[in-house]
């Protein structure tokens, strides 16, 4: 059974405390960061050791490309998603082909080392946000929809579930929700007609959504990730989306409005999230776990769909996933120039 808490570990292998924690029934996922990565071989050994303790655990990473890429040493360097947006303005057909190939390449490498999925793609517009910027495909909804659709087709072709973030859109607020509490003053009609369109138009390709730690104060007083209105009335009822809802990291500054680690995860789940992330704060993760002890397990059918098609292969210090991987890598790497 898959629990409702996703947490992290400190090192490149499991400590005794990590092993005890991962055995807790309400721990459902583990997210890896750059500090957990030494080489493809080491990552696969780590994920294999995690599955020996909890085979059902979901293992995730942020492998978007560009500046948000946790798997680096021994892995393909991926361009930022905005690179495809720039190319789309000149050669739209080529941009779509390469976006699909990049989605496949990213997913193939992540799956090869035993990780179920990357929290990707970013569906936010490349607007005024300090933290989104070139993580977004474009400033135009039409281009974001086209390019993100292609990227997700590549992910699905490789056997990886998709996660659209950060609903209903983080690109139109300047503040960084990691260190501040952004407020978007637009009306629901304005948000729906602009930032929400990629989420709406691509909902059939999305397996999961991650709501933004942004307050849309003309719509609801709570950040979207703590808002029953956004998560239940809009996502579940109006959009009819039945995929997984992951909270964004509940240790981020913008989540502090909900209180401590225990209050944050309780609020996120009560609002409608299926799984809450508590990262880079073991004390907060333990508090969250305590708060979950008497709560029911989340929707297993939904979460099970996030499991990646992980190949049974032996991984060396440097990746080599065959001819298709090599030719795709040769197409994508020149985009970094």
C-alpha positions in Angstrom: 0.0 0.0 0.0 1.1 3.5 -0.8 1.1 6.2 1.9 0.3 9.9 1.7 3.8 11.3 2.5 6.7 11.8 0.2 10.0 12.7 1.8 13.7 12.7 1.1 17.0 11.4 2.4 20.3 13.1 3.1 22.9 11.0 1.4 23.8 8.6 -1.5 22.7 5.5 0.4 20.2 4.7 3.1 21.0 5.1 6.7 19.4 2.9 9.4 17.1 5.7 10.3 16.1 6.1 6.6 15.3 2.4 6.4 13.1 2.6 9.5 11.3 5.6 8.1 10.6 4.1 4.7 9.0 1.1 6.3 6.3 3.4 7.8 2.9 2.7 6.1 2.1 6.3 5.6 5.3 7.0 3.7 4.3 6.6 0.1 7.1 8.2 -1.8 10.7 9.4 -1.9 12.1 12.3 -3.9 15.8 12.4 -4.8 17.9 15.6 -4.9 21.3 16.4 -6.3 23.0 15.5 -3.1 21.7 11.9 -3.5 23.4 11.5 -7.0 26.9 10.4 -7.7 26.6 8.3 -10.8 23.9 6.3 -12.7 25.2 3.1 -11.2 25.0 4.5 -7.6 21.5 5.8 -8.2 20.2 2.4 -9.4 21.8 0.7 -6.4 20.1 3.3 -4.2 16.7 2.8 -5.8 17.1 -1.0 -5.7 17.9 -0.8 -2.0 14.7 1.3 -1.4 12.6 -1.2 -3.2 14.0 -4.0 -1.1 12.4 -2.3 1.9 9.2 -1.1 0.2 8.6 -2.4 -3.3 5.5 -0.3 -3.7 7.1 3.0 -2.8 7.0 5.7 -5.6 10.4 7.3 -6.3 10.5 10.7 -7.9 12.9 13.4 -9.0 12.8 16.9 -10.5 14.5 16.3 -13.9 12.9 19.1 -15.9 16.0 20.1 -17.9 17.9 23.4 -17.8 18.6 24.7 -14.3 16.3 22.1 -12.7 18.1 18.9 -13.3 19.0 16.7 -10.3 20.6 13.8 -12.3 23.7 15.3 -13.8 27.0 13.3 -13.4 26.8 10.5 -16.1 23.4 11.7 -17.5 22.5 13.7 -20.5 22.4 17.5 -19.9 19.0 18.6 -21.0 18.1 22.1 -22.4 15.7 24.3 -20.6 12.1 24.0 -21.9 12.2 27.6 -23.1 14.8 26.5 -25.7 12.0 24.6 -27.5 9.9 27.8 -27.3 12.6 29.8 -29.0 13.0 27.2 -31.7 9.2 27.0 -32.2 9.2 30.6 -33.2 11.5 29.8 -36.2 10.9 26.1 -36.9 7.7 24.9 -35.2 7.7 21.4 -36.7 11.3 20.8 -35.7 10.7 22.2 -32.2 7.8 19.7 -31.7 9.9 16.8 -32.9 12.7 17.7 -30.6 10.5 18.3 -27.6 9.0 14.8 -28.0 12.5 13.3 -28.3 13.6 15.2 -25.2 10.7 14.0 -23.2 11.5 10.4 -24.3 15.2 10.9 -23.5 14.6 12.4 -20.1 12.1 9.7 -19.1 14.3 6.8 -20.4 17.3 7.9 -18.3 15.2 8.5 -15.2 13.5 5.1 -15.5 16.8 3.3 -16.2 18.1 4.2 -12.8 15.0 3.0 -11.0 13.1 6.2 -10.6 9.4 6.1 -11.4 8.8 9.6 -12.6 10.1 13.2 -12.9 7.8 16.0 -11.8 7.4 17.3 -15.3 6.5 19.1 -17.4 6.2 22.7 -16.2 3.0 24.1 -17.8 3.5 27.6 -16.3 3.9 30.5 -18.8 7.3 32.1 -19.1 5.9 35.4 -17.7 7.1 37.6 -14.8 7.9 34.8 -12.3 11.4 34.8 -10.9 11.3 31.1 -10.2 9.6 29.9 -13.5 11.3 31.9 -16.3 13.0 29.5 -18.8 11.5 26.5 -17.1 8.3 27.3 -19.0 8.1 26.5 -22.7 6.9 29.9 -23.8 4.9 33.0 -22.8 2.1 32.0 -25.2 -0.5 29.5 -24.1 -0.7 28.1 -27.6 3.0 27.4 -27.8 3.1 25.9 -24.3 0.2 23.6 -25.1 1.8 22.4 -28.4 5.3 21.9 -27.0 4.2 20.4 -23.6 1.9 18.0 -25.5 4.9 16.8 -27.6 7.1 16.5 -24.5 4.5 14.4 -22.7 4.1 12.1 -25.7 7.8 11.3 -25.4 7.5 10.7 -21.7 4.6 8.3 -22.2 6.4 6.5 -25.0 9.2 5.8 -22.6 6.8 4.5 -20.0 6.6 7.5 -17.6 3.6 9.2 -16.1 3.3 13.0 -16.4 2.8 15.7 -13.8 1.8 19.2 -14.8 2.8 22.0 -12.6 2.1 24.5 -11.0 -1.8 24.6 -11.3 -3.5 27.0 -12.0 -0.3 28.8 -13.1 2.7 30.3 -11.4 4.2 32.3 -14.2 2.2 35.5 -13.7 3.4 36.3 -10.2 6.8 37.7 -9.6 7.7 36.4 -6.1 9.4 33.0 -5.7 7.2 30.7 -3.5 10.3 28.9 -2.2 11.2 32.1 -0.2 8.0 34.2 -0.2 4.2 34.0 -0.3 3.2 35.1 -3.8 -0.3 36.7 -4.3 -1.9 36.8 -7.7 -4.6 39.5 -7.9 -6.4 38.4 -11.1 -9.9 37.2 -11.3 -10.9 33.6 -12.0 -12.0 34.5 -15.5 -8.6 36.1 -16.3 -6.7 33.1 -14.8 -8.9 30.6 -16.7 -8.6 32.3 -20.0 -4.8 32.5 -19.8 -2.6 30.5 -17.4 -5.0 27.7 -16.9 -5.4 26.9 -20.6 -2.4 24.5 -20.8 -3.8 22.5 -17.8 -7.3 22.5 -19.3 -6.3 21.6 -22.9 -3.8 18.9 -21.8 -5.7 17.3 -19.0 -6.2 14.0 -21.0 -2.4 13.7 -21.3 -1.7 14.4 -17.6 -1.5 11.7 -15.0 -1.0 14.1 -12.1 -1.1 17.8 -11.2 0.9 19.8 -8.7 -0.9 23.0 -7.4 1.0 26.2 -6.9 1.9 27.7 -3.5 0.3 30.9 -4.7 -2.7 32.8 -3.3 -5.2 33.9 -5.9 -6.9 36.3 -3.6 -9.8 37.3 -5.9 -10.7 33.6 -6.0 -9.9 32.0 -2.6 -7.9 33.1 0.5 -5.8 29.9 0.6 -2.8 29.0 -1.6 -4.0 26.7 -4.3 -2.5 23.6 -2.7 -4.5 24.2 0.5 -7.7 25.2 -1.3 -10.7 22.9 -1.6 -12.1 25.3 -4.1 -9.2 24.9 -6.5 -8.5 21.2 -5.9 -12.1 19.9 -5.6 -14.5 22.4 -7.2 -12.2 23.3 -10.1 -9.9 20.4 -10.7 -12.1 17.4 -9.7 -15.6 18.8 -10.5 -15.3 21.4 -13.2 -12.4 19.9 -15.1 -13.3 16.3 -14.3 -9.6 15.5 -13.6 -9.1 12.2 -11.8 -5.3 11.9 -11.7 -3.1 12.3 -8.7 -2.8 15.6 -6.9 0.7 16.1 -5.4 1.3 19.0 -3.1 4.3 21.2 -3.9 7.0 21.0 -1.2 5.3 21.8 2.1 8.6 23.0 3.5 8.6 26.0 1.1 8.1 29.5 2.6 4.7 30.0 0.9 3.3 26.9 2.7 4.0 28.5 6.2 0.5 30.0 6.1 -0.8 26.6 7.1 1.3 26.2 10.3 3.9 23.5 11.1 4.7 20.3 9.2 1.8 18.4 10.8 -0.7 21.2 10.0 0.6 21.7 6.5 0.2 18.1 5.4 -3.2 17.8 7.1 -4.4 20.9 5.4 -3.1 19.8 2.0 -4.8 16.4 2.2 -8.0 17.8 3.6 -8.1 20.2 0.6 -7.8 17.3 -1.8 -4.2 16.4 -2.4 -3.4 12.7 -2.6 0.2 12.9 -1.5 2.1 15.7 0.4 5.8 16.4 -0.1 7.9 17.4 2.8 11.5 18.0 1.7 14.8 19.1 3.2 13.4 19.1 6.8 13.5 15.8 8.5 11.9 17.1 11.7 9.0 18.5 9.7 8.7 15.2 7.8 8.5 13.3 11.1 5.9 15.7 12.4 3.9 15.2 9.2 4.2 11.4 9.6 2.9 11.6 13.1 -0.1 13.6 12.0 -0.9 11.0 9.3 -0.8 7.9 11.6 -4.6 7.8 12.2 -5.6 9.0 8.8 -6.7 6.6 6.0 -4.4 5.8 3.1 -4.8 7.8 -0.1 -6.5 6.6 -3.3 -4.4 3.6 -4.3 -5.8 3.3 -7.8 -4.7 6.8 -8.6 -1.3 6.6 -7.1 -0.5 3.2 -8.7 -0.8 4.9 -12.2 2.4 6.9 -11.4 4.5 3.7 -11.3 7.1 3.8 -14.1 8.1 1.1 -16.5 11.5 0.5 -15.0 13.7 -1.8 -17.1 15.5 -4.8 -15.6 19.0 -3.8 -16.7 22.4 -3.5 -15.2 23.6 0.1 -15.0 27.3 1.0 -15.3 29.1 4.2 -14.1 28.2 5.9 -17.4 24.8 5.4 -19.0 24.5 3.5 -22.3 21.0 2.6 -23.1 21.4 1.5 -26.7 21.2 2.9 -30.2 17.9 4.7 -30.0 19.2 6.5 -26.8 22.5 7.4 -28.5 20.8 8.8 -31.6 18.3 10.8 -29.5 21.0 12.1 -27.3 22.9 13.3 -30.4 19.8 15.3 -31.4 19.2 17.0 -28.1 22.7 17.8 -26.9 23.4 20.4 -29.7 20.5 22.5 -28.3 22.7 23.3 -25.3 25.1 25.2 -27.5 
